[in-house]
Structure formats: C-alpha cells, structure tokens
C-alpha cells in the first residue's frame, strides 16, 4: 500500500464518511495527492465514492464585452432615447446585430425607414433587456440550476448567440470507507525507492524495503523513427551508390518537351490528356533550351509518327509524370558532350534519380496521384538487355525483393521490358516498372557506337511488396504520430 493511500484510510477510519475538502484537510495531503490515492483505493474496493454534477457557465469574450457595455440591442435602444436613427444608417456590424435582436424582441418597429421605440422598448432602454440582465447575473455567479431551468428561452438565446456555453462538471460529493478498507493493515514505513540520499544519510537502517515485482509492466519507450518512405528511399539510394551509380536531380515542373517529346511520346498520346497529366495555368508554357536537340526531336517525331510536330505543344508546362524526364536531360547532356569532345567520360556512365512525380489518375491500393519514383540510366558501349536485367535484379535483391521480367512496349525504348515483384509470402506478382534500350531516334547515336539503358519504377510499391500487412500504399502517408511510432516496415 502506498503512503498516500494509508493516510486517506486513516482519516476515513476516524469518520466513516466525509466530503473531499474535509478529507484533504484531515489527511494532510494535497488535492492531487488525495485524488490519486482515492482513485487507487476505489480500484482496490477500499472506498466508495459518490459523485455529483453541477452546471457551469462559461462566458465568451464577446459576452464579456456585453457584460461591460450592454448587449448590442441595449446599446441601440439607449441611443434611440437620445437621437433619431434611420435603419439605412446602421452600417457597422454591432448596430446591425442590435437592430436584428431589438426587432425580434418587439422593442422597436420601423416607420418610413426610421426606428421607433415600442413601450417595451422604452422600458428596456432604461432597465435592460431580459437576456442582458441575465448575462450580467451570470457574470456575477448569481444563478443556480433551478433558476436557469426557469429561464430556458433566455439561456437558449444567449447560447445561440455564442455569448455563453453551459457544461456539466463532475465533483466528489461523498467518500466512504468499505469493510475491506477498515480491515486493511496499517501502513508500514518501508523504503520504496533507494537513492543517494537514503544511502548517504543511512535512513535505511532499521527499516524494511518494499518488495519489487519484476512482472509489473513498465511504460514503453518511444524511440525516434523515420518515416517508412524516407527509410525505403535511403535503401534505394544505398543500393545504387553501392553499384557505382551517381545521383542526379531535376525540376518537378517540366516542359512537355522534356516530359514527353524527348522520350518519343507522340503529341496525340492519351497520357498527355488532362485526365492523366497535371498542366500548369500560370504560367502555361516556357521556352525550351537546347535548340539543336529540339530540331532533332522534331525530325524524329515527324519521321517516326508521320504527323506534324508542334513546338507550342512541347512548351506546355506540366508537373512531371515520371523521373525519366530527369534522365532525358542527362542523356542529352552526356551524349552531346561526348559527340563534341567537350568533356571526357569514363564509360559506362551510370546515373540514377529519386523524386516525386504527379499523375492525374484514380487512387487505389497501388496507385497514388503524388508518389515517389526512382529512375536509372547507363550509357556505354555494347550494352544489352542482359545488362539491364542484371542491374535491376541486383538493385531489388539489395532490398530483399524478387523480380522477374517480361517483354512490354514503352514509346522511348526498343526493345522494352516490364519487371514485376513477388509479394512477400504469396505467389502473386505486381508490376514495379519498365525499361529498355533508348531508341536511336532519341539519342541520335547508332547502337554500335553507344547504347543507353533506361528504367523507372515506383518507390512505394517496394514497401507494398515487402510488408503483407500493408493494404494500400496510401497508408504510408498516414499522419498519425502513433502509427509512425509503432509501424515497422523493413
């Protein structure tokens, strides 16, 4: 038994029943200490506690102003005793409120646009309106539950105007000691906690020590944790860096040229429609740099797709729909520098990027409109699809994910492949991304001279694959701090 509990029981043994304030005085405890002891004793069945409820009134800040100056209608009625007022002249908010409630209360009427006091209004101007008088009584604490019940309509009006709020508060009315409490053993002055003072002062001599129960539960520790998304992005970056890749980045707002045209996506492709892509309205477009590359892409589109290519369409600004737009910029930069001997590169050049992309599409368990994507490119000589498969297998193996490949079509690569991952613990596969060898129409370089491998994939899906308990990737963006503290996503 705790010392505080023993002090409460000792006070109650002297007088079987008492109120809370009397118990605090008799026990010598503080109010918080007594409340803690009572709750513990109640749980043990040693005391009975009888509770009561009382209604308390809270007056809002606006209500407190009216306590001082009178309600808006009272202020208006007092003005009307001194001057003639036209309804059209009441422009400020307080006067308009006063007009509304004075008219509703029957204190005024309007004659040819001029406000006139009724007999009730003249009396209210001198004595106050019933709601105003009640508000001032409440401010002084001059009320009880019975009186408030009789003034229901007036209280309703004050509450409706958000001048007062009524709430119930529970209090301890009566405390009694049970037979179990009477039979409880007297408190033994044992040492409950050993600290420096106990040892140095030798106060432990001649006393007993409280027995420790090693089975008692303790409060769990809450370690600092990173978001699951941040952890998996770090894993992705570690995987690529460990294989000799260099990280690159690019803008989230892109021209359609870099997002679509440079990747050989035709200008009438469905992915460019408003229902699939977020287009900017201010500004709507931007100039495309690298004029020589623009001319090359124009020729490739008109020759490959047999349709007229519009630079105005290419200048449209969008939120990037994939990180491949970043890869496209660096493919052009590296190949252009190699072709013009401006910079020496040690082949193969291996680059990767991780960032947010945006797609105007329906959200389900494996799709989001705002997500993270990783993208990679390798520029070198004699590269084949086998190199692509080996690289991706090693990247996903680093994160403990099994992948497989199958042929697929993507506008900017030929040949192309889709890769899938096995859901952990299940014989089920879901699509992760796609890639292949970038077309000569984009690079402008024959493959016997230089080959570019490119691929891209969603990052959140890696966690969907690794954790069978994750029902949807939208769970990864849960804002609850409790969820983040308890979640374990490897």
LUMRO-816339 format. One record per residue (C-alpha): residue number from 1; residue in three letters; x, y, z. Coordinates in pm, 1 decimal, decimal comma, m for minus. Example, Ala and Ser with C-alpha at 12.3 -4.5 7.8 and 13.67 -1.06 7.14 Angstrom:
# LUMRO-816339
NODE   seq   type          X          Y          Z
NODE     1    ALA     1230,0     m450,0      780,0
NODE     2    SER     1367,0     m106,0      714,0
//
This chain:
# LUMRO-816339
NODE   seq   type          X          Y          Z
NODE     1    UNK        0,0        0,0        0,0
NODE     2    UNK      125,1      346,4      m81,8
NODE     3    UNK      180,3      601,0      190,4
NODE     4    UNK      m85,6      835,9       47,5
NODE     5    UNK     m344,5      556,6       43,6
NODE     6    UNK     m268,8      478,9      409,3
NODE     7    UNK     m312,9      846,2      505,7
NODE     8    UNK     m654,8      856,3      335,5
NODE     9    UNK     m770,4      535,9      508,7
NODE    10    UNK     m650,6      666,6      846,7
NODE    11    UNK     m858,4      982,3      803,0
NODE    12    UNK    m1166,0      782,0      696,4
NODE    13    UNK    m1135,9      539,7      990,2
NODE    14    UNK    m1179,8      835,8     1226,7
NODE    15    UNK    m1500,0      937,7     1045,6
NODE    16    UNK    m1660,1      687,7      809,6
NODE    17    UNK    m1791,2      944,0      560,0
NODE    18    UNK    m1669,2     1289,1      458,9
NODE    19    UNK    m1654,3     1530,7      167,6
NODE    20    UNK    m1345,7     1577,7      m43,8
NODE    21    UNK    m1236,9     1909,9      106,8
NODE    22    UNK    m1278,7     1765,5      456,8
NODE    23    UNK    m1070,8     1460,4      358,6
NODE    24    UNK     m791,1     1679,3      219,7
NODE    25    UNK     m780,1     1870,9      547,2
NODE    26    UNK     m797,9     1560,1      767,5
NODE    27    UNK     m535,2     1359,9      574,7
NODE    28    UNK     m284,8     1642,2      532,4
NODE    29    UNK     m245,5     1559,7      162,0
NODE    30    UNK     m259,3     1795,0     m132,5
NODE    31    UNK     m563,8     1781,1     m360,1
NODE    32    UNK     m380,1     1598,7     m641,6
NODE    33    UNK     m224,4     1350,3     m398,2
NODE    34    UNK     m563,6     1280,3     m238,8
NODE    35    UNK     m729,9     1233,6     m580,2
NODE    36    UNK     m462,2      984,3     m684,4
NODE    37    UNK     m495,6      788,4     m358,7
NODE    38    UNK     m877,8      782,8     m380,2
NODE    39    UNK     m873,7      651,0     m735,6
NODE    40    UNK     m629,2      375,2     m640,2
NODE    41    UNK     m832,1      281,3     m328,1
NODE    42    UNK    m1153,9      279,8     m529,4
NODE    43    UNK     m997,3       35,8     m777,5
NODE    44    UNK     m899,5     m185,1     m481,6
NODE    45    UNK    m1251,5     m172,2     m336,2
NODE    46    UNK    m1144,5        0,3      m13,0
NODE    47    UNK    m1351,6      317,9      m54,2
NODE    48    UNK    m1684,0      415,8     m208,6
NODE    49    UNK    m1706,9      747,7     m391,0
NODE    50    UNK    m2035,1      924,0     m461,0
NODE    51    UNK    m2019,6     1179,7     m736,9
NODE    52    UNK    m2236,8     1482,5     m809,5
NODE    53    UNK    m2270,8     1705,1    m1113,5
NODE    54    UNK    m2306,5     2081,2    m1141,4
NODE    55    UNK    m2368,1     2304,7    m1435,6
NODE    56    UNK    m2105,9     2570,5    m1500,1
NODE    57    UNK    m2142,8     2873,7    m1724,3
NODE    58    UNK    m1863,5     2998,4    m1949,4
NODE    59    UNK    m1899,3     3348,9    m2090,0
NODE    60    UNK    m1729,4     3410,5    m2427,0
NODE    61    UNK    m1501,3     3708,2    m2498,1
NODE    62    UNK    m1784,7     3876,0    m2689,8
NODE    63    UNK    m2017,3     3807,8    m2397,9
NODE    64    UNK    m1770,6     3970,6    m2154,9
NODE    65    UNK    m1772,9     4287,0    m2368,1
NODE    66    UNK    m2152,5     4293,3    m2350,0
NODE    67    UNK    m2140,3     4247,7    m1970,9
NODE    68    UNK    m1946,3     4572,8    m1955,7
NODE    69    UNK    m2127,9     4780,3    m2220,7
NODE    70    UNK    m2464,5     4608,0    m2255,7
NODE    71    UNK    m2596,1     4388,6    m2536,6
NODE    72    UNK    m2589,0     4529,5    m2888,0
NODE    73    UNK    m2967,5     4588,6    m2877,7
NODE    74    UNK    m2940,6     4759,8    m2536,8
NODE    75    UNK    m2678,1     4997,5    m2674,1
NODE    76    UNK    m2903,7     5071,1    m2972,2
NODE    77    UNK    m3210,5     5131,2    m2753,4
NODE    78    UNK    m3015,1     5376,5    m2535,1
NODE    79    UNK    m2904,7     5567,6    m2847,0
NODE    80    UNK    m3266,4     5588,5    m2962,5
NODE    81    UNK    m3356,9     5771,9    m2640,1
NODE    82    UNK    m3115,3     6048,8    m2741,3
NODE    83    UNK    m3140,0     6065,4    m3122,2
NODE    84    UNK    m3345,6     5971,9    m3423,1
NODE    85    UNK    m3195,4     5679,5    m3612,2
NODE    86    UNK    m3271,6     5554,5    m3962,7
NODE    87    UNK    m3234,4     5185,8    m4042,7
NODE    88    UNK    m3025,0     5264,5    m4350,8
NODE    89    UNK    m2774,4     5446,6    m4133,3
NODE    90    UNK    m2685,6     5138,0    m3931,7
NODE    91    UNK    m2380,6     5012,8    m4121,1
NODE    92    UNK    m2146,9     4871,0    m3855,9
NODE    93    UNK    m2184,4     4507,1    m3753,6
NODE    94    UNK    m2272,8     4568,5    m3387,0
NODE    95    UNK    m2556,1     4806,4    m3482,9
NODE    96    UNK    m2693,1     4558,8    m3735,8
NODE    97    UNK    m2688,0     4284,7    m3469,0
NODE    98    UNK    m2863,7     4519,1    m3226,4
NODE    99    UNK    m3131,2     4601,0    m3487,1
NODE   100    UNK    m3194,5     4230,1    m3551,7
NODE   101    UNK    m3240,4     4136,2    m3185,0
NODE   102    UNK    m3428,8     4454,8    m3086,9
NODE   103    UNK    m3679,5     4392,6    m3365,2
NODE   104    UNK    m3709,7     4020,6    m3274,5
NODE   105    UNK    m3775,3     4117,1    m2910,0
NODE   106    UNK    m4051,9     4362,6    m3002,9
NODE   107    UNK    m3857,0     4662,1    m2869,5
NODE   108    UNK    m3866,3     4864,3    m3193,3
NODE   109    UNK    m4059,3     4899,2    m3513,5
NODE   110    UNK    m3960,2     5070,6    m3836,5
NODE   111    UNK    m4176,0     5356,2    m3969,7
NODE   112    UNK    m4079,6     5500,3    m4311,8
NODE   113    UNK    m3722,6     5381,2    m4262,2
NODE   114    UNK    m3692,5     5536,3    m3913,1
NODE   115    UNK    m3656,3     5333,5    m3594,7
NODE   116    UNK    m3928,3     5383,4    m3331,7
NODE   117    UNK    m3931,4     5255,3    m2970,9
NODE   118    UNK    m4225,6     5046,3    m2854,0
NODE   119    UNK    m4348,7     5070,9    m2494,7
NODE   120    UNK    m4148,7     4757,4    m2413,5
NODE   121    UNK    m3850,5     4915,8    m2587,8
NODE   122    UNK    m3867,6     5232,1    m2371,2
NODE   123    UNK    m3865,8     5019,0    m2057,2
NODE   124    UNK    m3579,9     4801,2    m2190,6
NODE   125    UNK    m3377,5     5111,1    m2280,7
NODE   126    UNK    m3385,4     5217,0    m1914,5
NODE   127    UNK    m3371,0     4880,8    m1735,8
NODE   128    UNK    m3215,5     4646,7    m1995,6
NODE   129    UNK    m3348,7     4354,8    m2199,8
NODE   130    UNK    m3409,1     4019,8    m2020,2
NODE   131    UNK    m3112,3     3848,1    m2190,9
NODE   132    UNK    m2882,2     4135,6    m2095,8
NODE   133    UNK    m2993,5     4129,5    m1732,2
NODE   134    UNK    m2942,7     3751,7    m1721,9
NODE   135    UNK    m2595,1     3780,7    m1875,8
NODE   136    UNK    m2490,8     4027,4    m1605,2
NODE   137    UNK    m2627,0     3795,7    m1334,3
NODE   138    UNK    m2430,2     3505,5    m1481,1
NODE   139    UNK    m2112,4     3714,6    m1481,1
NODE   140    UNK    m2157,0     3768,6    m1104,5
NODE   141    UNK    m2220,8     3397,7    m1043,4
NODE   142    UNK    m2575,4     3473,1     m925,6
NODE   143    UNK    m2752,0     3162,6    m1055,2
NODE   144    UNK    m2842,3     2802,9     m976,6
NODE   145    UNK    m2973,7     2510,0    m1182,1
NODE   146    UNK    m3334,0     2570,4    m1079,1
NODE   147    UNK    m3322,6     2936,4    m1179,1
NODE   148    UNK    m3161,2     2854,2    m1514,1
NODE   149    UNK    m3430,8     2596,8    m1589,2
NODE   150    UNK    m3697,7     2868,4    m1547,8
NODE   151    UNK    m3510,5     3098,7    m1787,0
NODE   152    UNK    m3473,3     2840,0    m2062,9
NODE   153    UNK    m3561,1     3066,8    m2359,6
NODE   154    UNK    m3330,5     3345,1    m2246,6
NODE   155    UNK    m3046,5     3097,9    m2191,5
NODE   156    UNK    m3118,9     2947,6    m2532,9
NODE   157    UNK    m3090,8     3293,5    m2694,5
NODE   158    UNK    m2759,5     3367,4    m2520,1
NODE   159    UNK    m2623,9     3026,5    m2620,5
NODE   160    UNK    m2747,1     3068,9    m2978,4
NODE   161    UNK    m2561,1     3399,8    m2997,6
NODE   162    UNK    m2247,7     3219,0    m2864,7
NODE   163    UNK    m2228,0     3454,4    m2568,2
NODE   164    UNK    m2243,5     3173,5    m2309,8
NODE   165    UNK    m2181,1     2799,9    m2303,1
NODE   166    UNK    m2313,0     2557,0    m2040,5
NODE   167    UNK    m2121,3     2246,7    m1942,6
NODE   168    UNK    m2151,6     1990,6    m1665,9
NODE   169    UNK    m1866,9     1913,3    m1430,6
NODE   170    UNK    m1845,0     1609,5    m1204,7
NODE   171    UNK    m1727,9     1650,9     m845,3
NODE   172    UNK    m1678,1     1423,2     m545,4
NODE   173    UNK    m1976,4     1463,7     m317,5
NODE   174    UNK    m1916,1     1194,9      m52,8
NODE   175    UNK    m1641,3      945,3       33,7
NODE   176    UNK    m1694,6      636,5      248,9
NODE   177    UNK    m1467,8      357,7      368,6
NODE   178    UNK    m1567,0       m4,1      295,9
NODE   179    UNK    m1519,8     m310,9      516,9
NODE   180    UNK    m1215,8     m404,4      306,2
NODE   181    UNK    m1072,0      m61,8      377,9
NODE   182    UNK    m1137,3      m95,6      751,0
NODE   183    UNK     m969,0     m436,9      754,5
NODE   184    UNK     m665,0     m322,4      558,3
NODE   185    UNK     m336,7     m347,4      753,7
NODE   186    UNK     m181,2      m34,6      894,4
NODE   187    UNK       80,2      136,3      682,6
NODE   188    UNK      435,2       14,4      734,1
NODE   189    UNK      701,8      278,3      680,9
NODE   190    UNK      903,7       92,6      419,9
NODE   191    UNK     1162,8      231,2      182,0
NODE   192    UNK     1010,3      232,1     m165,1
NODE   193    UNK     1298,7      388,5     m357,5
NODE   194    UNK     1668,8      368,0     m291,7
NODE   195    UNK     1854,8      684,0     m392,1
NODE   196    UNK     2172,7      866,7     m295,4
NODE   197    UNK     2004,0     1042,1       m2,2
NODE   198    UNK     1885,9      715,1      151,1
NODE   199    UNK     2233,8      562,6      126,7
NODE   200    UNK     2435,5      869,3      231,2
NODE   201    UNK     2201,5      956,0      519,0
NODE   202    UNK     2176,3      592,9      630,2
NODE   203    UNK     1799,9      635,3      670,4
NODE   204    UNK     1760,6      276,0      561,1
NODE   205    UNK     1881,8      144,2      894,9
NODE   206    UNK     1614,7      m39,5     1091,4
NODE   207    UNK     1358,9      m16,9      806,6
NODE   208    UNK     1211,1     m259,6      560,8
NODE   209    UNK     1245,2     m234,3      184,5
NODE   210    UNK      945,4     m258,6      m45,5
NODE   211    UNK      946,3     m585,0     m237,9
NODE   212    UNK      992,2     m544,0     m611,2
NODE   213    UNK      762,2     m724,4     m853,3
NODE   214    UNK      963,1     m797,8    m1166,3
NODE   215    UNK      642,1     m887,3    m1351,4
NODE   216    UNK      492,5     m539,6    m1324,4
NODE   217    UNK      463,5     m376,2    m1666,4
NODE   218    UNK      659,3      m61,4    m1736,2
NODE   219    UNK      591,6      225,5    m1969,3
NODE   220    UNK      720,9      154,0    m2316,6
NODE   221    UNK      996,8      364,6    m2463,0
NODE   222    UNK      920,3      554,1    m2783,0
NODE   223    UNK     1233,4      570,8    m2998,0
NODE   224    UNK     1285,2      830,2    m3268,1
NODE   225    UNK     1173,2      688,7    m3603,2
NODE   226    UNK     1194,8      797,2    m3962,2
NODE   227    UNK      902,4      777,9    m4200,0
NODE   228    UNK      881,7      443,4    m4387,2
NODE   229    UNK      906,2      638,7    m4714,4
NODE   230    UNK     1230,2      806,2    m4602,9
NODE   231    UNK     1375,4      471,1    m4496,0
NODE   232    UNK     1299,5      297,3    m4827,3
NODE   233    UNK     1433,2      594,1    m5028,9
NODE   234    UNK     1758,0      569,8    m4832,5
NODE   235    UNK     1771,9      196,5    m4911,6
NODE   236    UNK     1718,3      266,8    m5281,5
NODE   237    UNK     1997,8      524,1    m5282,9
NODE   238    UNK     2232,5      290,3    m5094,5
NODE   239    UNK     2163,0       15,6    m5349,6
NODE   240    UNK     2251,8      234,1    m5647,9
NODE   241    UNK     2554,2      402,5    m5487,8
NODE   242    UNK     2694,8       61,6    m5387,3
NODE   243    UNK     2688,6      m30,5    m5759,4
NODE   244    UNK     2880,4      280,0    m5868,8
NODE   245    UNK     2585,3      499,7    m5972,3
NODE   246    UNK     2584,2      877,3    m5927,4
NODE   247    UNK     2267,2     1056,4    m5811,6
NODE   248    UNK     2124,5     1339,9    m6026,5
NODE   249    UNK     1815,8     1559,7    m5993,5
NODE   250    UNK     1591,2     1785,3    m6198,9
NODE   251    UNK     1289,6     2018,4    m6177,4
NODE   252    UNK      943,9     1900,0    m6067,1
NODE   253    UNK      782,4     2146,7    m6310,5
NODE   254    UNK      878,3     2046,4    m6662,9
NODE   255    UNK      802,4     2141,4    m7019,2
NODE   256    UNK      612,1     1881,8    m7218,1
NODE   257    UNK      924,1     1865,4    m7435,2
NODE   258    UNK     1138,1     1702,5    m7166,4
NODE   259    UNK      849,8     1512,2    m7005,8
NODE   260    UNK      704,1     1367,1    m7328,7
NODE   261    UNK      859,1     1475,5    m7659,8
NODE   262    UNK     1220,5     1396,8    m7574,4
NODE   263    UNK     1101,9     1045,4    m7480,7
NODE   264    UNK      941,0      992,0    m7821,8
NODE   265    UNK      584,8     1008,8    m7680,9
NODE   266    UNK      361,0     1126,4    m7970,0
NODE   267    UNK      182,6     1455,1    m7918,6
NODE   268    UNK     m158,7     1287,9    m7952,9
NODE   269    UNK      m77,5     1013,8    m7698,8
NODE   270    UNK     m354,1      958,4    m7434,2
NODE   271    UNK     m103,6     1009,9    m7148,9
NODE   272    UNK      m90,5     1379,0    m7244,8
NODE   273    UNK     m462,7     1430,4    m7181,9
NODE   274    UNK     m581,5     1643,5    m6889,6
NODE   275    UNK     m723,2     1337,1    m6715,3
NODE   276    UNK     m374,3     1183,1    m6697,6
NODE   277    UNK     m146,5     1485,8    m6654,9
NODE   278    UNK     m146,9     1799,6    m6438,2
NODE   279    UNK      m97,2     2106,2    m6659,3
NODE   280    UNK        0,5     2446,3    m6518,3
NODE   281    UNK     m216,7     2751,0    m6585,8
NODE   282    UNK       12,6     3027,7    m6455,7
NODE   283    UNK      241,9     3024,0    m6643,5
NODE   284    UNK      112,7     2791,6    m6912,6
NODE   285    UNK      436,7     2749,4    m7106,2
NODE   286    UNK      812,5     2805,9    m7111,1
NODE   287    UNK     1086,0     2821,5    m7373,1
NODE   288    UNK     1273,6     2500,5    m7444,6
NODE   289    UNK     1652,4     2527,1    m7429,8
NODE   290    UNK     1891,7     2318,3    m7640,5
NODE   291    UNK     1770,7     2425,8    m7984,9
NODE   292    UNK     1972,1     2162,6    m8171,5
NODE   293    UNK     1810,9     1888,0    m7965,9
NODE   294    UNK     1466,0     2039,1    m8030,6
NODE   295    UNK     1527,0     2018,3    m8406,2
NODE   296    UNK     1647,0     1657,8    m8371,4
NODE   297    UNK     1336,2     1558,5    m8172,1
NODE   298    UNK     1110,4     1734,9    m8420,9
NODE   299    UNK     1261,7     1538,0    m8709,1
NODE   300    UNK     1233,5     1211,1    m8515,2
NODE   301    UNK      864,8     1269,4    m8435,2
NODE   302    UNK      763,7     1373,5    m8786,4
NODE   303    UNK      954,8     1083,1    m8940,2
NODE   304    UNK      858,3      820,8    m8682,6
NODE   305    UNK      495,2      919,8    m8617,5
NODE   306    UNK      415,9     1067,6    m8961,7
NODE   307    UNK      243,6     1370,8    m8810,9
NODE   308    UNK      319,3     1742,0    m8775,7
NODE   309    UNK      506,9     1828,9    m8456,5
NODE   310    UNK      409,4     2145,5    m8265,4
NODE   311    UNK      666,1     2333,8    m8060,9
NODE   312    UNK      381,2     2520,0    m7885,7
NODE   313    UNK      260,0     2185,4    m7751,9
NODE   314    UNK      613,9     2098,3    m7644,7
NODE   315    UNK      638,2     2426,0    m7449,2
NODE   316    UNK      338,6     2345,0    m7226,2
NODE   317    UNK      430,5     2323,2    m6855,7
NODE   318    UNK      334,8     2015,4    m6655,2
NODE   319    UNK      407,2     1856,1    m6318,8
NODE   320    UNK      648,1     1581,4    m6418,5
NODE   321    UNK      474,5     1246,5    m6457,8
NODE   322    UNK      793,4     1041,0    m6421,1
NODE   323    UNK     1158,0     1081,7    m6325,0
NODE   324    UNK     1255,8      979,3    m6680,0
NODE   325    UNK     1233,7     1349,0    m6768,4
NODE   326    UNK     1542,4     1395,3    m6547,0
NODE   327    UNK     1715,6     1104,1    m6720,3
NODE   328    UNK     1633,9     1252,5    m7063,8
NODE   329    UNK     1813,8     1576,2    m6976,7
NODE   330    UNK     2127,5     1392,8    m6868,9
NODE   331    UNK     2123,7     1152,8    m7164,8
NODE   332    UNK     2122,2     1452,1    m7396,9
NODE   333    UNK     2393,5     1632,9    m7197,5
NODE   334    UNK     2629,7     1334,6    m7178,8
NODE   335    UNK     2589,0     1230,6    m7544,6
NODE   336    UNK     2621,8     1589,0    m7667,3
NODE   337    UNK     2944,3     1636,3    m7470,1
NODE   338    UNK     3086,8     1305,3    m7594,0
NODE   339    UNK     2994,3     1383,5    m7956,4
NODE   340    UNK     3156,7     1726,6    m7942,9
NODE   341    UNK     3458,0     1621,9    m7731,3
NODE   342    UNK     3370,4     1886,8    m7468,5
NODE   343    UNK     3404,7     1655,3    m7170,0
NODE   344    UNK     3570,3     1320,3    m7122,9
NODE   345    UNK     3360,5     1047,4    m6965,1
NODE   346    UNK     3472,0      713,6    m6833,2
NODE   347    UNK     3221,9      472,4    m6982,7
NODE   348    UNK     2987,2      334,7    m6874,3
NODE   349    UNK     2820,5      645,1    m6723,4
NODE   350    UNK     2575,3      529,8    m6454,6
NODE   351    UNK     2320,7      777,4    m6314,1
NODE   352    UNK     2005,7      748,2    m6101,7
NODE   353    UNK     1744,1      982,9    m5955,4
NODE   354    UNK     1471,0      958,3    m5689,5
NODE   355    UNK     1194,0     1216,4    m5662,0
NODE   356    UNK      824,2     1293,4    m5653,9
NODE   357    UNK      609,0     1262,4    m5963,7
NODE   358    UNK      246,2     1358,6    m6020,8
NODE   359    UNK      m25,3     1178,5    m6214,7
NODE   360    UNK     m388,8     1275,1    m6250,8
NODE   361    UNK     m529,8      928,1    m6200,4
NODE   362    UNK     m768,5      736,0    m5974,0
NODE   363    UNK     m622,6      628,9    m5638,3
NODE   364    UNK     m634,6      262,7    m5538,4
NODE   365    UNK     m425,7       24,8    m5326,8
NODE   366    UNK     m122,5       52,0    m5559,8
NODE   367    UNK     m175,0      392,2    m5727,9
NODE   368    UNK     m137,8      748,5    m5596,6
NODE   369    UNK     m162,6     1087,2    m5764,8
NODE   370    UNK      152,3     1207,1    m5585,8
NODE   371    UNK      425,6      946,6    m5540,6
NODE   372    UNK      798,5      877,6    m5544,8
NODE   373    UNK      974,8      720,9    m5839,8
NODE   374    UNK     1329,5      602,7    m5898,8
NODE   375    UNK     1487,5      620,7    m6242,0
NODE   376    UNK     1819,4      495,1    m6375,9
NODE   377    UNK     2031,7      517,4    m6691,3
NODE   378    UNK     2352,8      353,5    m6808,5
NODE   379    UNK     2540,2      497,9    m7107,8
NODE   380    UNK     2810,3      280,3    m7254,9
NODE   381    UNK     2925,1       58,7    m7540,1
NODE   382    UNK     2796,8     m289,4    m7617,5
NODE   383    UNK     2523,6     m281,9    m7355,6
NODE   384    UNK     2233,7     m526,9    m7391,3
NODE   385    UNK     1909,7     m610,0    m7216,1
NODE   386    UNK     2105,5     m863,0    m7012,0
NODE   387    UNK     2290,3     m572,6    m6850,5
NODE   388    UNK     1957,4     m410,0    m6765,8
NODE   389    UNK     1817,5     m729,7    m6612,7
NODE   390    UNK     2134,9     m786,1    m6410,9
NODE   391    UNK     2133,7     m430,2    m6275,4
NODE   392    UNK     1768,8     m436,0    m6170,7
NODE   393    UNK     1799,0     m782,6    m6017,3
NODE   394    UNK     2090,0     m662,7    m5803,8
NODE   395    UNK     1911,5     m339,1    m5700,8
NODE   396    UNK     1600,0     m522,8    m5584,2
NODE   397    UNK     1799,4     m807,0    m5431,5
NODE   398    UNK     1971,8     m542,1    m5214,4
NODE   399    UNK     1624,7     m459,0    m5075,7
NODE   400    UNK     1517,2     m823,0    m5040,4
NODE   401    UNK     1271,2     m824,1    m5332,3
NODE   402    UNK     1245,2    m1093,6    m5600,7
NODE   403    UNK     1182,0     m963,9    m5956,0
NODE   404    UNK     1106,4    m1111,5    m6295,5
NODE   405    UNK     1086,7     m963,3    m6646,8
NODE   406    UNK      859,9     m988,0    m6948,7
NODE   407    UNK      850,3     m807,7    m7286,9
NODE   408    UNK      649,3     m484,3    m7296,6
NODE   409    UNK      608,6     m165,5    m7501,3
NODE   410    UNK      719,8      183,3    m7398,4
NODE   411    UNK      747,4      468,5    m7654,7
NODE   412    UNK     1104,5      569,4    m7566,8
NODE   413    UNK     1271,6      225,9    m7567,6
NODE   414    UNK     1311,8      m56,5    m7815,7
NODE   415    UNK     1318,6     m333,1    m7705,0
NODE   416    UNK     1129,1     m276,6    m7379,3
NODE   417    UNK     1054,0     m487,6    m7074,2
NODE   418    UNK      824,2     m471,2    m6773,6
NODE   419    UNK      951,1     m601,8    m6442,5
NODE   420    UNK      738,1     m742,9    m6164,5
NODE   421    UNK      797,4     m826,0    m5798,1
NODE   422    UNK      665,0    m1112,8    m5589,3
NODE   423    UNK      450,4    m1014,4    m5290,7
NODE   424    UNK      620,1    m1141,1    m4976,4
NODE   425    UNK      474,3    m1469,9    m4855,7
NODE   426    UNK      241,0    m1502,4    m5157,0
NODE   427    UNK      263,5    m1644,8    m5506,9
NODE   428    UNK      141,7    m1316,5    m5650,6
NODE   429    UNK      328,3    m1066,5    m5866,3
NODE   430    UNK      264,8     m694,4    m5925,2
NODE   431    UNK      413,4     m455,2    m6178,7
NODE   432    UNK      700,7     m240,5    m6049,1
NODE   433    UNK      817,6      m50,9    m6357,8
NODE   434    UNK      956,4      m69,7    m6705,1
NODE   435    UNK     1267,8       m4,1    m6905,8
NODE   436    UNK     1476,5      m96,4    m7205,4
NODE   437    UNK     1725,5       42,6    m7458,1
NODE   438    UNK     1655,3      405,9    m7550,5
NODE   439    UNK     1566,5      446,4    m7917,3
NODE   440    UNK     1817,8      583,0    m8167,9
NODE   441    UNK     1558,2      844,3    m8266,5
NODE   442    UNK     1610,0      998,2    m7921,0
NODE   443    UNK     1983,7      958,3    m7871,1
NODE   444    UNK     2078,3     1028,2    m8233,5
NODE   445    UNK     2360,3      774,1    m8192,9
NODE   446    UNK     2378,1      433,0    m8355,0
NODE   447    UNK     2389,0      145,1    m8109,7
NODE   448    UNK     2712,8        7,6    m8246,4
NODE   449    UNK     2871,1      328,5    m8119,7
NODE   450    UNK     2682,3      393,5    m7793,3
NODE   451    UNK     2393,0      231,0    m7607,7
NODE   452    UNK     2169,0      384,7    m7340,5
NODE   453    UNK     1976,3      167,3    m7093,8
NODE   454    UNK     1691,0      336,7    m6902,7
NODE   455    UNK     1428,8      226,9    m6649,9
NODE   456    UNK     1188,8      363,8    m6390,9
NODE   457    UNK      973,6      232,7    m6106,0
NODE   458    UNK      754,6      343,9    m5815,9
NODE   459    UNK      920,8      350,8    m5475,4
NODE   460    UNK      612,8      299,0    m5255,0
NODE   461    UNK      538,0      m32,2    m5424,6
NODE   462    UNK      858,7     m175,7    m5279,2
NODE   463    UNK      704,1     m145,2    m4932,4
NODE   464    UNK      376,2     m289,0    m5060,5
NODE   465    UNK      570,6     m592,5    m5179,7
NODE   466    UNK      776,0     m632,8    m4861,5
NODE   467    UNK      501,4     m594,2    m4599,3
NODE   468    UNK      194,2     m822,5    m4640,0
NODE   469    UNK        7,5     m624,2    m4369,5
NODE   470    UNK       12,9     m308,8    m4582,3
NODE   471    UNK     m327,5     m299,2    m4752,5
NODE   472    UNK     m262,0       13,1    m4961,0
NODE   473    UNK       32,0      242,3    m5032,1
NODE   474    UNK     m184,4      535,7    m4916,6
NODE   475    UNK     m127,5      403,1    m4560,1
NODE   476    UNK      233,7      517,7    m4593,2
NODE   477    UNK      114,0      877,4    m4577,1
NODE   478    UNK      m80,7      832,5    m4254,0
NODE   479    UNK      m35,2     1148,3    m4042,3
NODE   480    UNK      m94,8      979,7    m3704,6
NODE   481    UNK      212,4     1001,1    m3482,7
NODE   482    UNK      104,1      679,8    m3305,7
NODE   483    UNK      103,4      494,8    m3638,8
NODE   484    UNK      451,6      619,5    m3719,3
NODE   485    UNK      588,7      520,4    m3378,0
NODE   486    UNK      454,4      164,6    m3397,3
NODE   487    UNK      489,3       87,7    m3767,6
NODE   488    UNK      767,5     m148,4    m3865,3
NODE   489    UNK      831,6     m154,6    m4239,5
NODE   490    UNK     1157,9     m316,7    m4338,5
//
